Amino acid sequence: MVGTAIAGQKLQVSSILNAPLLQYLITRSTSFGRPGAGPAIAISFILVAVVCGFASVCYAELAAMIPIAGSAYTYTYATMGELIAWIIGWDLILEYAVSNMAVSVGFSAHVVDLLDWFGWHPDPKWISPAYLPSGLPDLQGNMIYGPGWHFGFNWPAFIIVMLLTVILVRGIKESAETNNIMVLLKIVAILVFVGFASRFIKPANWHPFAPNGWPGILTGGSIVFFTYIGFDSVSTAAEECKNPQRDLPRGIIATLVVCTILYIAVVVVLTGLVPWQTLMDDAAPVVNTMKKLHFGGVRLVVLCGALMGMISSLLVFQLGQARVWFAMSRDGLLPRIFGRVHPRFQTPDFSTWLAGFVVGIPAGLLDIGTLADLSNIGTLFAFALVGGGVLILRYREPDRPRAFRAPGGPLAPVITIITCVLLMAGLPIMNWIRFFAWLVIGLVIYYFYGRRKSTLRKSAAAE
């Protein structure tokens, strides 16, 4: 995703569906792809960090007021009612599932790179999905399989998802300890890359700094937004925090600040090492740049750090997925079995296992990296509704105690809503179509099941 954000994306056929929504509404033009930000990708990260910064303080305020599992779903339920809560819960299911699939497929690609570093080249059929070879790039095309469909299964993607599922079923303490170790290793790898590679920067590679101007910067921001998905997942485990009013705001804001600093450091060094145009369609730009420059030892460190980073992301997404299902089940919007708690580990075991298989099997069979934009639009939609929830509670219950209050009065939630809508407008029209199709499916399920089984409606009827 970072490679596409920097160098852009070119398609063979121009189409309205490929055009960013805002671009089409203004110019009525079709698109052969999306412009890249170039070295100005650093500004894209700063822009997205500002958006997420305002969203994070909104999350922090609601998390401190409503320390219940479910994240944006729970906050929306408490402020906007059941129907909107169902929509956002259904949206979060999409966000976490697609994000998890995309990251697990990326994890598999890095495992292949790691094996390549050691000189081992496994059979592509067991590290790749099933696909029509002639429709994919050369190394995944006819030269490997020949023409026609061939079955393959991405075992590294499936195995890592299921291993993390086992860890999550065993409990939040074990999950947190595992995640802390992986995050520490990831940070060490990033610092090694930045410290070593910064000595080989060529300032000429930073010129022109913004080759595609603001359209490229905004498009880059809408793409790299995917890398920020996760800080909101902290609030899905609110009930498992010892002091949620204190810990959740700190955890959300600290996560965002640290990630932003590290992201900017990496892309500044990366775009200084090689011409930004060479990063187009590169699924692993940092690792592949190390390979091109023959930085063998550093490449190994970066590879291991990238793997640790993706594992920690998978852990967070998987955690969030199960907790959202758990919260929706408790409200009667999903079958009661989704809310089942393991008698020993006290975790939502059914939801966790189901999330593992729902993510692991498609990740093994499909190439879903291109669906990251779909995860972005779902997350931005959730952020906008959280901002709306803060505004509603500010005016509906102004005197309600708040352990944490987003600074600036209504400024933070208003800016959150506006900026999220603008970033959503920078995504291709096709993603809007897919997103609304998913919401329609969710509304049908709500009408025929959730509305009738709703705990809230049953309580109202009893009164």
C-alpha positions in Angstrom: 0.0 0.0 0.0 2.8 2.4 0.8 4.4 1.8 -2.6 1.1 2.6 -4.3 0.7 5.7 -2.2 4.1 7.0 -3.2 4.3 6.1 -6.9 0.6 5.8 -7.7 -1.3 3.2 -9.6 -1.7 2.8 -13.4 -4.5 0.8 -15.0 -4.8 -0.4 -18.6 -8.4 0.7 -19.0 -9.9 4.1 -18.1 -13.1 3.8 -16.1 -15.4 5.9 -14.1 -15.3 3.3 -11.4 -11.5 3.7 -11.0 -11.8 7.5 -10.5 -11.8 9.0 -7.0 -15.3 10.1 -6.2 -14.3 13.8 -5.5 -12.3 13.9 -8.8 -15.3 12.6 -10.8 -17.8 15.0 -9.2 -15.6 18.0 -9.9 -14.1 17.2 -13.4 -16.5 14.4 -14.6 -13.3 12.6 -15.8 -12.6 8.9 -15.8 -9.3 7.5 -14.6 -6.4 5.3 -15.6 -5.4 4.9 -12.0 -4.4 7.2 -9.1 -1.6 9.7 -8.8 1.1 9.1 -6.2 2.3 11.5 -3.6 6.0 11.0 -4.4 8.3 12.2 -1.6 5.4 14.3 -0.3 4.1 11.0 1.1 5.4 12.3 4.4 2.8 15.1 4.2 0.2 12.5 3.4 1.1 10.7 6.7 1.0 14.0 8.6 -2.4 14.8 7.1 -3.8 11.4 8.0 -2.3 11.7 11.5 -4.1 15.0 12.0 -7.4 13.3 10.9 -6.8 10.4 13.2 -5.6 12.7 16.0 -9.0 14.4 16.1 -10.8 11.1 15.8 -8.6 9.6 18.6 -9.6 12.3 21.2 -13.3 11.6 20.2 -12.7 7.9 20.8 -10.9 8.6 24.0 -13.8 10.8 25.3 -16.4 8.2 24.5 -14.2 5.3 25.7 -13.8 6.9 29.1 -17.6 7.6 29.4 -18.7 4.2 28.0 -16.0 1.7 29.0 -17.9 -1.3 27.4 -16.6 -3.7 24.8 -17.6 -2.8 21.2 -15.8 0.4 20.3 -17.6 2.6 17.7 -20.6 0.2 17.8 -21.2 0.7 21.5 -20.7 4.4 21.3 -23.1 4.7 18.4 -25.7 2.5 20.2 -25.5 4.8 23.3 -25.8 8.1 21.3 -27.7 7.4 18.0 -29.8 4.4 18.7 -30.0 0.8 17.6 -30.4 1.1 13.8 -27.3 3.3 13.3 -25.4 1.1 15.8 -26.2 -1.9 13.7 -25.0 -0.1 10.6 -21.7 0.8 12.2 -21.3 -2.7 13.8 -21.8 -4.3 10.4 -19.3 -1.8 9.0 -16.8 -2.7 11.7 -17.2 -6.4 10.8 -16.1 -5.5 7.3 -13.3 -3.3 8.4 -11.7 -5.8 10.7 -12.2 -8.8 8.5 -10.8 -7.2 5.3 -8.0 -5.6 7.2 -7.0 -8.9 8.7 -7.1 -10.6 5.4 -5.0 -8.0 3.7 -2.4 -8.0 6.4 -2.2 -11.8 6.5 -1.7 -12.0 2.8 1.1 -9.4 3.2 2.5 -11.5 6.0 2.7 -14.4 3.7 4.6 -12.4 1.0 7.2 -11.4 3.6 7.5 -15.0 4.7 8.4 -15.9 1.1 11.0 -13.0 1.1 12.4 -14.4 4.3 12.7 -17.9 2.9 14.3 -16.4 -0.2 16.9 -14.8 2.0 17.8 -18.2 3.3 17.9 -19.6 -0.3 14.7 -21.7 0.0 12.0 -21.4 -2.6 8.9 -23.4 -1.7 6.3 -24.6 -4.3 4.2 -21.5 -5.3 1.1 -23.5 -5.0 1.3 -23.5 -1.2 2.2 -19.9 -0.8 -0.3 -18.4 -3.3 -4.0 -18.3 -3.7 -6.1 -19.9 -6.5 -6.3 -17.7 -9.5 -6.3 -17.4 -13.3 -2.5 -17.0 -14.0 -2.8 -15.1 -17.2 -4.4 -12.2 -15.4 -1.5 -11.7 -13.0 2.1 -10.4 -13.2 4.8 -12.6 -14.7 6.1 -14.5 -11.6 2.5 -15.5 -10.8 1.5 -16.2 -14.4 1.8 -18.7 -17.1 5.5 -19.2 -16.6 4.7 -21.0 -13.3 1.4 -22.8 -13.8 0.6 -22.7 -17.5 -2.8 -21.4 -18.8 -6.1 -21.9 -17.0 -7.2 -22.1 -13.4 -5.0 -23.9 -10.8 -5.7 -24.5 -7.2 -3.4 -23.1 -4.6 -3.6 -22.2 -0.9 -1.8 -19.5 1.0 -0.7 -21.6 4.0 1.4 -19.0 5.7 -1.6 -16.6 5.8 -3.9 -19.2 7.1 -1.5 -20.6 9.7 -0.6 -17.2 11.3 -4.3 -16.3 11.6 -5.2 -19.6 13.3 -2.2 -19.4 15.7 -3.2 -15.9 16.8 -6.8 -17.1 17.2 -5.5 -19.7 19.8 -3.6 -17.0 21.6 -6.7 -14.7 21.8 -8.9 -17.5 23.1 -6.5 -18.0 26.0 -7.0 -14.5 27.2 -6.2 -10.8 27.0 -3.2 -11.0 29.3 -1.4 -13.5 27.2 -2.4 -11.6 24.0 -1.1 -8.3 25.5 2.2 -9.8 26.5 2.7 -11.3 23.1 1.8 -8.1 21.4 4.1 -6.0 23.5 7.1 -8.2 22.6 6.2 -8.0 18.9 5.7 -4.2 18.9 9.1 -3.8 20.7 10.8 -5.9 18.0 9.1 -3.9 15.2 10.3 -0.6 16.7 13.8 -1.9 16.9 13.7 -3.0 13.3 12.4 0.4 12.2 15.1 2.2 14.1 17.8 0.0 12.6 16.5 0.7 9.1 16.3 4.5 9.6 19.7 4.7 11.3 21.5 2.5 8.8 19.8 3.6 5.5 19.8 7.3 6.3 23.5 7.3 5.5 22.8 6.4 1.9 20.1 9.0 1.2 20.4 11.0 -2.1 18.6 14.3 -1.7 18.1 14.5 -5.4 15.5 11.7 -5.0 13.3 14.2 -3.1 12.9 16.4 -6.2 10.3 17.2 -7.2 8.9 16.9 -3.8 5.2 16.8 -4.7 5.2 15.6 -8.4 1.4 15.4 -8.5 0.5 18.3 -6.2 -2.3 18.1 -3.7 -4.3 15.5 -5.7 -1.4 13.1 -5.2 -1.0 14.0 -1.5 -4.7 13.5 -0.8 -4.8 10.3 -2.8 -1.7 9.1 -0.9 -3.4 9.9 2.3 -6.5 8.0 1.4 -4.3 4.9 0.7 -1.9 5.1 3.7 -4.9 5.6 6.0 -4.9 1.8 6.1 -1.7 1.8 8.1 -3.4 3.8 10.9 -6.3 1.3 11.3 -5.9 -0.2 14.7 -5.8 2.5 17.3 -9.6 2.4 17.5 -9.4 -1.3 18.2 -7.9 -0.5 21.6 -11.4 0.5 22.8 -13.0 -2.7 21.7 -11.5 -4.4 24.8 -12.6 -1.8 27.3 -14.1 -4.2 29.7 -10.8 -6.1 30.0 -8.9 -2.9 31.2 -8.3 -2.5 34.9 -8.9 1.2 34.7 -10.5 2.0 31.4 -11.2 5.7 32.2 -7.5 6.3 32.6 -5.9 3.6 30.4 -8.1 3.9 27.2 -7.4 7.6 26.4 -3.7 7.2 27.1 -3.5 4.0 25.0 -5.3 5.5 22.0 -3.4 8.7 21.9 0.0 7.2 22.6 -0.5 4.6 19.9 -1.2 7.3 17.3 1.7 9.5 18.3 4.3 6.8 18.2 3.0 5.3 14.9 3.1 8.7 13.2 6.7 9.4 14.1 7.8 6.0 13.0 5.9 6.1 9.7 7.2 9.5 8.7 10.8 8.5 9.5 10.5 5.4 7.3 9.0 7.1 4.3 11.4 10.1 4.4 14.4 7.6 4.3 12.8 5.3 1.8 12.1 8.1 -0.8 15.6 9.4 -0.3 17.1 6.0 -1.1 15.6 5.4 -4.5 13.6 7.4 -7.1 10.0 7.3 -6.0 8.8 6.1 -9.5 10.5 2.7 -8.9 8.1 2.0 -6.0 5.0 1.6 -8.1 3.1 -1.6 -7.5 5.7 -2.7 -4.9 3.9 -4.7 -2.2 7.0 -4.5 0.1 8.9 -1.4 -0.8 11.2 -1.2 2.2 12.3 -4.8 2.0 12.7 -4.8 -1.8 14.7 -1.5 -1.6 17.1 -3.2 0.8 17.4 -6.1 -1.6 18.1 -3.8 -4.6 20.8 -2.0 -2.6 22.3 -5.3 -1.4 21.9 -4.4 2.3 21.6 -8.1 3.2 21.9 -8.0 7.0 19.7 -4.9 7.3 17.2 -6.5 5.0 16.9 -9.5 7.3 16.3 -7.3 10.3 13.7 -5.3 8.4 12.0 -8.5 7.2 11.8 -9.8 10.8 10.5 -6.4 12.0 7.9 -6.3 9.3 6.7 -9.8 10.2 6.5 -8.8 13.8 4.6 -5.7 12.9 2.1 -7.5 10.8 1.5 -10.2 13.5 0.8 -7.4 16.1 -1.7 -5.8 13.6 -3.4 -9.1 13.0 -3.7 -9.6 16.8 -5.4 -6.3 17.2 -7.8 -6.7 14.3 -8.7 -10.2 15.4 -9.3 -9.0 18.9 -11.5 -6.2 17.6 -13.6 -8.4 15.4 -14.5 -10.8 18.1 -15.4 -8.1 20.6 -17.7 -6.3 18.2 -19.6 -9.5 17.6 -19.7 -10.1 21.4 -21.2 -6.6 21.9 -23.8 -7.0 19.2 -24.8 -10.4 20.5 -25.3 -9.0 24.0 -27.8 -6.5 22.5 -29.7 -9.3 20.7 -28.7 -8.2 17.2 -26.7 -11.4 16.6 -27.4 -14.9 17.9 -26.6 -15.5 21.6 -23.8 -17.9 20.8 -21.7 -15.0 19.6 -21.6 -13.8 23.2 -20.6 -17.1 24.7 -17.7 -16.7 27.1 -15.1 -19.5 27.8 -15.6 -20.8 31.3 -11.9 -20.9 32.0 -10.3 -18.1 30.0 -13.3 -15.7 30.2 -12.9 -14.7 26.6 -15.6 -14.7 23.8 -14.3 -18.0 22.4 -17.0 -18.7 19.8 -16.6 -15.2 18.2 -12.9 -15.5 18.4 -12.8 -18.9 16.7 -15.3 -17.9 14.1 -13.3 -14.7 13.3 -10.2 -16.9 12.8 -11.9 -19.1 10.2 -13.8 -16.2 8.5 -10.4 -14.5 8.0 -8.1 -17.4 7.6 -9.9 -19.4 4.9 -10.4 -16.4 2.5 -6.9 -15.2 3.1 -5.7 -18.7 2.0 -7.8 -18.7 -1.1 -8.0 -15.1 -2.3 -5.7 -12.3 -3.2 -7.5 -9.5 -1.3 -4.7 -7.0 -1.0 -6.6 -4.7 -3.4 -9.5 -4.5 -1.0 -7.6 -2.4 1.5 -9.5 0.7 0.2 -12.7 -1.1 1.3 -11.4 -1.3 4.8 -10.4 2.4 4.6 -13.9 3.6 3.7 -15.4 1.5 6.5 -13.0 2.9 9.1 -13.5 6.5 7.9 -17.3 6.0 8.2 -16.9 4.7 11.7 -14.7 7.6 12.7 -17.2 10.1 11.3 -20.0 8.5 13.4 -17.9 8.6 16.5 -17.4 12.3 16.0 -21.1 12.7 15.6 -21.6 10.7 18.9 -19.4 13.1 20.8 -21.4 16.1 19.5 -24.7 14.5 20.4 -23.6 13.7 24.0 -22.1 17.1 24.4 -25.5 18.8 23.8 -27.8 16.0 25.1 -25.9 15.4 28.4 -23.6 18.4 28.9 -23.3 17.9 32.7 -22.4 14.2 32.5 -19.1 13.4 34.2 -16.3 13.0 31.7 -13.0 11.4 32.8 -11.5 12.7 29.5 -12.8 15.5 27.3 -11.7 16.2 23.8 -10.2 19.7 23.8 -11.5 22.6 21.8 -15.2 22.2 22.5 -17.0 21.0 19.4 -13.9 21.6 17.2 -12.5 18.0 17.4 -15.7 16.2 16.5 -16.6 18.6 13.7 -13.2 18.4 12.1 -13.2 14.6 12.5 -16.5 14.4 10.5 -15.4 16.8 7.8 -11.9 15.4 7.2 -13.2 11.8 7.2 -15.8 12.6 4.6 -13.1 14.3 2.5 -10.8 11.3 2.7 -13.7 9.0 1.8 -14.3 11.2 -1.3 -10.7 10.5 -2.4 -11.4 6.7 -2.7 -12.5 5.1 -6.0 -16.2 5.0 -6.9 -16.0 1.2 -7.0 -15.2 1.2 -3.3 -18.3 3.3 -2.6 -20.4 0.8 -4.6 -19.0 -2.2 -2.7 -19.4 -0.4 0.6 -23.1 0.4 0.1 -23.7 -3.1 -1.2 -22.3 -4.4 2.1 -24.5 -2.0 4.1 -27.6 -3.1 2.1 -26.9 -6.8 3.0 -26.5 -5.7 6.6 -29.8 -3.9 6.7 -31.6 -6.9 5.3 -30.2 -9.1 8.1 -31.2 -6.4 10.6 -34.7 -6.2 9.4 -35.3 -10.0 9.3 -33.3 -10.9 12.4 -31.7 -8.2 14.5 -34.8 -6.0 14.8 -37.0 -8.9 15.9 -34.5 -10.3 18.4 -33.3 -6.9 19.8 -32.9 -6.8 23.6 -33.9 -3.1 23.5 -37.1 -3.7 21.6 -38.0 -6.6 23.9 -37.5 -4.4 27.0 -39.6 -1.7 25.5 -42.4 -4.1 24.6 -42.3 -5.6 28.2 -42.9 -2.1 29.6 
